[in-house]
Amino acid sequence: MIGKLNHVGVATPSIDASVKMYKEMLGATSVTEKWAMPEQGVWVCFVNLPNSQIELIEPYGEASPIHGFLAKNPKGGQHHICFEVEDIIAARDDMKAKGATVLGEPRIGAHGTPVIFIHPKDMGGMLVELMETPKGDAH
């Protein structure tokens, strides 16, 4: 069921400051423009790596779910890890059948494909995102 690691989500109080750090400290050379996803309550940007991506997420608006994370981790930090799956509905149903808490229904994520999140209590303390494998140039 589990596919490749797509990205590691990192919450940050400032995408701009984080991009600067990834460029200056780690030599990142390929970074997408920051864009808003108001329906998810976040600003998003990707640091492209040879084998994966770092998804930088910053709160968008007062209702952003990232505010709670940043209240506990003011400097930011690892928020989630994302794996690809072939069929998001089958993955959702499989996770529920195994007793996992699926947070909400599938919705469109930053790559333009359906995603779900699995509660950390069922995944060794880590929030896990499952995303349907992008088709074509959606990566």
C-alpha angles and dihedrals in degrees: 000000000000116000133189126320104264102182149330113239115222121190114215137175087223127026090191092057091045093050089051090051094048090049098043101035102033103023097242110178104176117062128154124228116267115255136180125248099185093173088062095037095239146106110223137201131165128220104207117221129184092256106019144348140259110225110209112203126189127180116269111198132343095289095057114136088219092071091075092051092048091047087062094036107031094181092048128238146177107338103173146339122233129212127184123240129185097230121024095196092052089047092050092049092046092050092049091048088054090053098255121147109242109201107226129320127304113288135174112275134201093283091056094251131107117276139183132190127223118212115254092234088069096042106054094276096307128111106236125201119200115198130186109250108263116248122221115338096345089107 
